[in-house]
């Protein structure tokens, strides 16, 4: 289908919908793949940023949600539920609204970026904060869906990963082949698994001649896949990936092992530095979690651990406007006030004495 259509229209033959199933779409996907010139020069590689914050609700979750909500509607569900660190809930609330369904979102109390909470509120979801972290909330959401008539739209729902694999298709479609390396943040570990599915599917069907290495980066205070065991009390400034027991850990480990890739951990300082680099060098404002792939690349380069000349795709998962509190925390928010005259501004700029 045309590039302005949603994912299901564009990749219908690769998604698990029957021809007459309802399609709930907000025009997701077809996000920019931006050549990051300064970052490329710095790393000695060819770096492309997949700007997933350009999706309708501001994150990659919309790719999975269009499929999950369409399927839930086809099966007669009237209420969908999810646990979330904020983006899944924003997306579920948006697509449920579009579908005329109710959304119930279970959030870890006090750890959701304001923009994401605002989205759930304004889209009209029923919101519950749970006294616990994301892992606890997911447990509750799973049990609710097992025992009550609510459809679970977390990424443990396989329809979600089916939708999310389309980002890999778009990258291959744009670059003409798979990159050498695909780098992305990892939280609940669904997205890295979905990309790997997508790359393999295109490779199997002869639409890509090779497969990328998958590099997944977690925040150092929430890095169960790096440590090899769950983290009981995950902590990070990147609240989107504040997850200690990823539901798709096994799929993600297989993606990294089969692609000869790696998991790595990045500190909160490295994440915030990468957020600044993306904005100031490339004009791309992402939320903290979304910067962890770039943080990982910068760290690998600094450690002499990044071969030069690679073609690299990096997924930036969510829009910076979702969490402006963190973005403004260590920055001046007190611009000078000048008389509304060009000469005054010119003097302030040092263009006139
Ligand atoms: N980046 C952002 C901005 C996210 O919101 C998430 C996950 C990830 C990366 C990690 O993706 O879980 O597939 O490994 N957010 C989920 C949520 C957990 O509830 O919004 P993952």
Boltz pocket constraint, residues with backbone or C-beta under 6 A from the ligand:
constraints:
  - pocket:
      binder: B
      contacts: [[A, 59], [A, 61], [A, 83], [A, 84], [A, 85], [A, 86], [A, 87], [A, 88], [A, 89], [A, 155], [A, 185], [A, 186], [A, 187], [A, 188], [A, 189], [A, 190], [A, 191], [A, 192], [A, 240], [A, 241], [A, 287], [A, 289], [A, 290], [A, 317], [A, 318]]
      max_distance: 6.0
